[in-house]
């Protein structure tokens, strides 16, 4: 009898975990949002700027993940502000 409530509880915990992952988005999505928050450019110009940065990094450092490129762009932005 006690097994059923435990299974229901574990199912709800797992469901909550997956919903949280979906809401947070991927790491690349979170990093893109951080770029737009940290750049003073209007959205269209910020998107163009990010695309140029990503293209340059992909040529210089091929075969990396999208998240790696975005982390590099953000760290370069922070470094240039110092």
PAPABA-999342 format. One record per residue (C-alpha): residue in one letter; chain; x negated, y, z negated; residue number from 1. Coordinates in nm, 2 decimals, decimal comma. Layout:
BEGIN
<atom type="a" mol="A" xx="X" yy="Y" zz="Z" seq="NUM"/>
...
This chain:
BEGIN
<atom type="x" mol="A" xx="0,00" yy="0,00" zz="0,00" seq="1"/>
<atom type="x" mol="A" xx="-0,28" yy="0,25" zz="-0,08" seq="2"/>
<atom type="x" mol="A" xx="-0,45" yy="0,19" zz="0,25" seq="3"/>
<atom type="x" mol="A" xx="-0,18" yy="0,37" zz="0,45" seq="4"/>
<atom type="x" mol="A" xx="-0,22" yy="0,71" zz="0,28" seq="5"/>
<atom type="x" mol="A" xx="-0,60" yy="0,69" zz="0,31" seq="6"/>
<atom type="x" mol="A" xx="-0,57" yy="0,62" zz="0,69" seq="7"/>
<atom type="x" mol="A" xx="-0,33" yy="0,90" zz="0,73" seq="8"/>
<atom type="x" mol="A" xx="-0,56" yy="1,14" zz="0,54" seq="9"/>
<atom type="x" mol="A" xx="-0,86" yy="1,03" zz="0,75" seq="10"/>
<atom type="x" mol="A" xx="-0,66" yy="1,07" zz="1,07" seq="11"/>
<atom type="x" mol="A" xx="-0,57" yy="1,43" zz="0,97" seq="12"/>
<atom type="x" mol="A" xx="-0,93" yy="1,51" zz="0,88" seq="13"/>
<atom type="x" mol="A" xx="-1,05" yy="1,38" zz="1,22" seq="14"/>
<atom type="x" mol="A" xx="-0,78" yy="1,57" zz="1,40" seq="15"/>
<atom type="x" mol="A" xx="-0,87" yy="1,89" zz="1,22" seq="16"/>
<atom type="x" mol="A" xx="-1,23" yy="1,84" zz="1,31" seq="17"/>
<atom type="x" mol="A" xx="-1,16" yy="1,80" zz="1,68" seq="18"/>
<atom type="x" mol="A" xx="-0,92" yy="2,10" zz="1,68" seq="19"/>
<atom type="x" mol="A" xx="-1,20" yy="2,31" zz="1,52" seq="20"/>
<atom type="x" mol="A" xx="-1,44" yy="2,20" zz="1,79" seq="21"/>
<atom type="x" mol="A" xx="-1,20" yy="2,29" zz="2,06" seq="22"/>
<atom type="x" mol="A" xx="-1,13" yy="2,63" zz="1,92" seq="23"/>
<atom type="x" mol="A" xx="-1,49" yy="2,72" zz="1,86" seq="24"/>
<atom type="x" mol="A" xx="-1,59" yy="2,62" zz="2,22" seq="25"/>
<atom type="x" mol="A" xx="-1,92" yy="2,49" zz="2,34" seq="26"/>
<atom type="x" mol="A" xx="-2,25" yy="2,64" zz="2,23" seq="27"/>
<atom type="x" mol="A" xx="-2,28" yy="2,81" zz="2,57" seq="28"/>
<atom type="x" mol="A" xx="-1,94" yy="2,97" zz="2,54" seq="29"/>
<atom type="x" mol="A" xx="-2,03" yy="3,10" zz="2,19" seq="30"/>
<atom type="x" mol="A" xx="-2,36" yy="3,24" zz="2,32" seq="31"/>
<atom type="x" mol="A" xx="-2,19" yy="3,41" zz="2,62" seq="32"/>
<atom type="x" mol="A" xx="-1,95" yy="3,58" zz="2,37" seq="33"/>
<atom type="x" mol="A" xx="-2,25" yy="3,69" zz="2,17" seq="34"/>
<atom type="x" mol="A" xx="-2,40" yy="3,85" zz="2,48" seq="35"/>
<atom type="x" mol="A" xx="-2,08" yy="4,05" zz="2,55" seq="36"/>
<atom type="x" mol="A" xx="-2,07" yy="4,16" zz="2,19" seq="37"/>
<atom type="x" mol="A" xx="-2,43" yy="4,27" zz="2,18" seq="38"/>
<atom type="x" mol="A" xx="-2,45" yy="4,46" zz="2,51" seq="39"/>
<atom type="x" mol="A" xx="-2,31" yy="4,81" zz="2,54" seq="40"/>
<atom type="x" mol="A" xx="-2,22" yy="4,77" zz="2,91" seq="41"/>
<atom type="x" mol="A" xx="-1,87" yy="4,75" zz="3,04" seq="42"/>
<atom type="x" mol="A" xx="-1,75" yy="4,39" zz="3,09" seq="43"/>
<atom type="x" mol="A" xx="-1,81" yy="4,38" zz="3,47" seq="44"/>
<atom type="x" mol="A" xx="-2,16" yy="4,52" zz="3,44" seq="45"/>
<atom type="x" mol="A" xx="-2,24" yy="4,29" zz="3,15" seq="46"/>
<atom type="x" mol="A" xx="-2,14" yy="3,99" zz="3,35" seq="47"/>
<atom type="x" mol="A" xx="-2,35" yy="4,10" zz="3,64" seq="48"/>
<atom type="x" mol="A" xx="-2,65" yy="4,17" zz="3,41" seq="49"/>
<atom type="x" mol="A" xx="-2,61" yy="3,83" zz="3,25" seq="50"/>
<atom type="x" mol="A" xx="-2,60" yy="3,66" zz="3,59" seq="51"/>
<atom type="x" mol="A" xx="-2,92" yy="3,83" zz="3,70" seq="52"/>
<atom type="x" mol="A" xx="-3,10" yy="3,74" zz="3,37" seq="53"/>
<atom type="x" mol="A" xx="-2,98" yy="3,38" zz="3,40" seq="54"/>
<atom type="x" mol="A" xx="-3,09" yy="3,35" zz="3,76" seq="55"/>
<atom type="x" mol="A" xx="-3,44" yy="3,49" zz="3,68" seq="56"/>
<atom type="x" mol="A" xx="-3,48" yy="3,25" zz="3,39" seq="57"/>
<atom type="x" mol="A" xx="-3,36" yy="2,95" zz="3,59" seq="58"/>
<atom type="x" mol="A" xx="-3,62" yy="3,03" zz="3,86" seq="59"/>
<atom type="x" mol="A" xx="-3,90" yy="3,07" zz="3,59" seq="60"/>
<atom type="x" mol="A" xx="-3,79" yy="2,78" zz="3,37" seq="61"/>
<atom type="x" mol="A" xx="-3,61" yy="2,52" zz="3,57" seq="62"/>
<atom type="x" mol="A" xx="-3,43" yy="2,21" zz="3,43" seq="63"/>
<atom type="x" mol="A" xx="-3,32" yy="2,37" zz="3,10" seq="64"/>
<atom type="x" mol="A" xx="-2,97" yy="2,37" zz="2,95" seq="65"/>
<atom type="x" mol="A" xx="-2,73" yy="2,66" zz="2,99" seq="66"/>
<atom type="x" mol="A" xx="-2,74" yy="2,71" zz="2,62" seq="67"/>
<atom type="x" mol="A" xx="-3,12" yy="2,74" zz="2,63" seq="68"/>
<atom type="x" mol="A" xx="-3,11" yy="3,01" zz="2,90" seq="69"/>
<atom type="x" mol="A" xx="-2,84" yy="3,20" zz="2,70" seq="70"/>
<atom type="x" mol="A" xx="-3,05" yy="3,18" zz="2,38" seq="71"/>
<atom type="x" mol="A" xx="-3,35" yy="3,31" zz="2,57" seq="72"/>
<atom type="x" mol="A" xx="-3,15" yy="3,61" zz="2,71" seq="73"/>
<atom type="x" mol="A" xx="-3,01" yy="3,69" zz="2,36" seq="74"/>
<atom type="x" mol="A" xx="-3,36" yy="3,67" zz="2,20" seq="75"/>
<atom type="x" mol="A" xx="-3,50" yy="3,89" zz="2,48" seq="76"/>
<atom type="x" mol="A" xx="-3,23" yy="4,14" zz="2,42" seq="77"/>
<atom type="x" mol="A" xx="-3,30" yy="4,15" zz="2,05" seq="78"/>
<atom type="x" mol="A" xx="-3,67" yy="4,17" zz="2,10" seq="79"/>
<atom type="x" mol="A" xx="-3,63" yy="4,47" zz="2,34" seq="80"/>
<atom type="x" mol="A" xx="-3,43" yy="4,65" zz="2,08" seq="81"/>
<atom type="x" mol="A" xx="-3,71" yy="4,65" zz="1,83" seq="82"/>
